[in-house]
Amino acid sequence: MVNENPLILKRGLEDEEGAMLLQKERATSSVRPEAMATFIFGGQEALSRRLRALAFIESDPVFDTKDRNYLDQKSRYMRSSEKVVHLVLKCRRLGIPFTQMLDILNVALDEITPTDVHTKMAIPSLMHQTTPEQRAKWLPLAENFRIICAYAQTELGHGSNVRALETIATYEPSSQSFILHSPRLESAKWWPGGLGKSATHAIVLARLLLGGKDRGLHSFIVQLRDLRDHTPLPGVTLGDIGPKLGFMSVDNGFCLFDHVRVPREHMLMGLAEISPDGHYRKRKGANGGEKILYGAMLDVRAGLVERGGATLARALTVAIRYSAVRRQGYAPSPPGKLSQSAPLELQVLDYPTQQHALMPLLAWSFALQITGQFMRRRYKAYLRELDLSLLPEVHALSSGLKALTGEVVSQGVDVCRRMCGGHGYLLASGLPEVFSNYTAVQTFEGTAQVLEPQLARFILRLSMAPTERPKGSGRGAATAAKAPFALSSDFDYVPLAAGKTFVRCRAATPVAFLDPAFQIEAYEARVSALLLLAREEVEADLRGGEGGLAASMMKNGVLFGRLSRAHCQLVLLRRFHEAVAREEGRVTMTTARNGGLDGEGNGGRIDRGAADGSEEGESEDREGSVTVGPAEVRVLRNLCHLFALSGMERDMAEFRARDYLSSGQAEMVSREVLRLNRTVRAEAVSLVDAWLLSDKLLGSALGRADGRVYGALFEEALRSPLNDKEVSKAYTLHWRRLLMAGDCAWGNARL
Ligand SMILES: Cc1cc2nc3c(=O)[nH]c(=O)nc-3n(C[C@H](O)[C@H](O)[C@H](O)COP(=O)(O)OP(=O)(O)OC[C@H]3O[C@@H](n4cnc5c(N)ncnc54)[C@H](O)[C@@H]3O)c2cc1C
């Protein structure tokens, strides 16, 4: 048998080199992963929660992912269903509350589950779109998984254009119920996660028809299946939509309603209500549901940005560790000198091209994590104060950031796969699974093409004097027009662009580009130039009288996308610099307090609690926790520089607009990026170690923490079902007919 081959049997020994290479990388790095981890996860308390969640999953064989690569769609759905049920029952048994269970589900389970939509979309809807009575009835049922709820918005015929959804809910006062109906095939609900086979209920978005009047889209909680035997209720046709690129463990489903009766109390009435006799009333009030509803969306988007950073870090952990272990090719010998002994091959991580692909992405993973955490703090502040003035900016920004994160991370994960060469293409690398699941983020909850114009329009309207602002639709735009509202310094460039005040970059040496102020100025100059261009286009369209703002927005969609991305990158850069500056401040304070001993001298322990009141959660840190010291801060600073300069290099045409950068300065930026790539490369293995992804969670033969890559690859190959017999059934059924056909039949075993 193939697995009795002695070469394969002694594979453990052959992998010593991989182990040695990773050890060397770690020994020469100045980063202490455990200290950097405290920074990455926003404090010791958050880190401990994460570690507890991981331990919960890793200690239980039911949650194992080893079989994943060999399961078909149906088996994957079965396994993920088994995992969720086991998790919920175990948490119930151990008295683990719902919020803690969510931590485990979201952070550690490493499975897209049929109940993800239940926990991430349906429960927030039940929380924020309902009356207190409705909440009291439905939330306990949903949180205890007594019902499983899909979120059914998208239809076969319509997704982005929510206004055109066709499912109808007609109110009938005589029976005090709605009649839910799908008028044609295209109005079938199509895509919702968990809808096909798991859900007992769904939050269904349908047009409310009241006395012949269309009141627009409203949400209804609709029972789909019999709670005793799970059969679909009369009038409800349900099913799975079939195999997909990823999300194989989820029953994304379709659903058609044929005049299904839904009790009046099942319309979610937090935002509008219908009296028994059919009187419709929108709800108002200081703590109105709408504010909370939009706030909740920010929480979801903050989660998407953070998760984007973590997903990228996961792919980078595989690609960077493997690039350190993989040797390929030789360093060129100096001219005239021929090497006598066989030279050692290079670690592929030492190729500048490999560094150029991976190091800027490493910087991105930190930028996304930091910004996601910032958004979450803003959301908490908003919940505390319910200050509506914060919403327009944060809502617009979250649209742009969701789009940008989806694009950067999807592409970044695929870059990581490619940087692993052929082995990256194996499912055993873990990367195809990450890519195929993550790339759906670019689609669900809105594509970039739909989201980016929302931020761009917000910026555009800010740049116009109130009298100039054309009338337009859109929540952000409408509120922006009614300034004053809170606006952060992220928009400081807007008046400059409006006043056509353009500066030129004054950097005369590459090192000058390492000044945070220079970098912010460059990003502001770039977004200002795009804003002015967008304004000029829109104003010309409006003067030309060919349609209004909406028509001009559609025509200039590509430019608006660039404007949105440029603004988001400015915001990411600012957050990154602020976070690093905060850590620098803390380290300096500690150094001073310790009478000049630097942070390394006391093991990098610093008291984080008192330093910055804006950092919620950090005050929870326990005294004495290991946090970043001067060495880690230097690395963070370099990562931040790399984020800034590699972004400039990538979008150089935009930074050269209005002559902000000269061609000579552009070359300096590129040179500086190469230097920073080398600097960060030296810390790269420790930096990915800091994300604390266990081998079990990574599920990657290439990304193993011990570097024993080749043995692991073989181990995975031997598990291939094609290797279960020496002679395949395909030979007996097919190949034999060809190889042993008629007069060609071999009489001998060998030629
Ligand atoms: C894995 C996955 C899970 C999902 N889960 C759910 C769920 O639980 N519940 C649910 O209701 N839905 C779910 N969806 C559906 C998802 O929300 C929609 O696919 C998404 O909103 C896009 O809609 P669409 O597919 O109809 O694309 P379309 O709207 O048809 O878009 C097609 C293309 O046209 C472009 N386009 C559309 N409108 C515009 C515009 N105004 N300007 C410029 N370009 C435009 C889009 O950007 C895109 O490139 C899920 C989808 C996926 C992939």
PDBQT file of the ligand as one rigid body, heavy atoms in Angstrom, charges set to zero:
ROOT
HETATM    1  C1  LIG A 801     -23.625  33.455   0.347  1.00  0.00    +0.000 C 
HETATM    2  C2  LIG A 801     -24.791  34.372   0.271  1.00  0.00    +0.000 A 
HETATM    3  C3  LIG A 801     -25.673  34.450   1.353  1.00  0.00    +0.000 A 
HETATM    4  C4  LIG A 801     -26.799  35.249   1.291  1.00  0.00    +0.000 A 
HETATM    5  N1  LIG A 801     -27.674  35.283   2.342  1.00  0.00    +0.000 NA
HETATM    6  C5  LIG A 801     -28.821  36.008   2.249  1.00  0.00    +0.000 A 
HETATM    7  C6  LIG A 801     -29.793  35.991   3.307  1.00  0.00    +0.000 A 
HETATM    8  O1  LIG A 801     -29.609  35.349   4.343  1.00  0.00    +0.000 OA
HETATM    9  N2  LIG A 801     -30.954  36.691   3.125  1.00  0.00    +0.000 N 
HETATM   10  C7  LIG A 801     -31.202  37.395   2.009  1.00  0.00    +0.000 A 
HETATM   11  O2  LIG A 801     -32.266  38.000   1.909  1.00  0.00    +0.000 OA
HETATM   12  N3  LIG A 801     -30.287  37.453   0.987  1.00  0.00    +0.000 NA
HETATM   13  C8  LIG A 801     -29.115  36.770   1.089  1.00  0.00    +0.000 A 
HETATM   14  N4  LIG A 801     -28.192  36.805   0.060  1.00  0.00    +0.000 N 
HETATM   15  C9  LIG A 801     -28.489  37.576  -1.131  1.00  0.00    +0.000 C 
HETATM   16  C10 LIG A 801     -27.655  38.854  -1.232  1.00  0.00    +0.000 C 
HETATM   17  O3  LIG A 801     -28.031  39.765  -0.249  1.00  0.00    +0.000 OA
HETATM   18  C11 LIG A 801     -27.820  39.391  -2.656  1.00  0.00    +0.000 C 
HETATM   19  O4  LIG A 801     -27.218  38.446  -3.513  1.00  0.00    +0.000 OA
HETATM   20  C12 LIG A 801     -27.182  40.748  -2.819  1.00  0.00    +0.000 C 
HETATM   21  O5  LIG A 801     -27.934  41.722  -2.139  1.00  0.00    +0.000 OA
HETATM   22  C13 LIG A 801     -27.060  41.154  -4.307  1.00  0.00    +0.000 C 
HETATM   23  O6  LIG A 801     -28.270  41.043  -4.957  1.00  0.00    +0.000 OA
HETATM   24  P1  LIG A 801     -28.416  40.197  -6.310  1.00  0.00    +0.000 P 
HETATM   25  O7  LIG A 801     -27.803  38.868  -6.077  1.00  0.00    +0.000 OA
HETATM   26  O8  LIG A 801     -29.850  40.210  -6.696  1.00  0.00    +0.000 OA
HETATM   27  O9  LIG A 801     -27.548  40.954  -7.366  1.00  0.00    +0.000 OA
HETATM   28  P2  LIG A 801     -28.086  42.085  -8.350  1.00  0.00    +0.000 P 
HETATM   29  O10 LIG A 801     -28.753  43.137  -7.545  1.00  0.00    +0.000 OA
HETATM   30  O11 LIG A 801     -28.844  41.493  -9.467  1.00  0.00    +0.000 OA
HETATM   31  O12 LIG A 801     -26.709  42.616  -8.884  1.00  0.00    +0.000 OA
HETATM   32  C14 LIG A 801     -26.042  42.083 -10.025  1.00  0.00    +0.000 C 
HETATM   33  C15 LIG A 801     -24.961  43.054 -10.443  1.00  0.00    +0.000 C 
HETATM   34  O13 LIG A 801     -25.530  44.317 -10.778  1.00  0.00    +0.000 OA
HETATM   35  C16 LIG A 801     -24.946  45.361 -10.034  1.00  0.00    +0.000 C 
HETATM   36  N5  LIG A 801     -25.930  46.366  -9.610  1.00  0.00    +0.000 N 
HETATM   37  C17 LIG A 801     -27.157  46.139  -9.110  1.00  0.00    +0.000 A 
HETATM   38  N6  LIG A 801     -27.755  47.310  -8.805  1.00  0.00    +0.000 NA
HETATM   39  C18 LIG A 801     -26.887  48.285  -9.102  1.00  0.00    +0.000 A 
HETATM   40  C19 LIG A 801     -26.896  49.704  -8.964  1.00  0.00    +0.000 A 
HETATM   41  N7  LIG A 801     -27.934  50.349  -8.445  1.00  0.00    +0.000 N 
HETATM   42  N8  LIG A 801     -25.811  50.390  -9.372  1.00  0.00    +0.000 NA
HETATM   43  C20 LIG A 801     -24.742  49.752  -9.886  1.00  0.00    +0.000 A 
HETATM   44  N9  LIG A 801     -24.662  48.408 -10.018  1.00  0.00    +0.000 NA
HETATM   45  C21 LIG A 801     -25.710  47.688  -9.626  1.00  0.00    +0.000 A 
HETATM   46  C22 LIG A 801     -24.417  44.657  -8.770  1.00  0.00    +0.000 C 
HETATM   47  O14 LIG A 801     -23.391  45.353  -8.153  1.00  0.00    +0.000 OA
HETATM   48  C23 LIG A 801     -23.956  43.330  -9.322  1.00  0.00    +0.000 C 
HETATM   49  O15 LIG A 801     -22.676  43.440  -9.878  1.00  0.00    +0.000 OA
HETATM   50  C24 LIG A 801     -27.048  36.017   0.121  1.00  0.00    +0.000 A 
HETATM   51  C25 LIG A 801     -26.147  35.961  -0.956  1.00  0.00    +0.000 A 
HETATM   52  C26 LIG A 801     -25.037  35.159  -0.895  1.00  0.00    +0.000 A 
HETATM   53  C27 LIG A 801     -24.091  35.100  -2.056  1.00  0.00    +0.000 C 
ENDROOT
TORSDOF 0
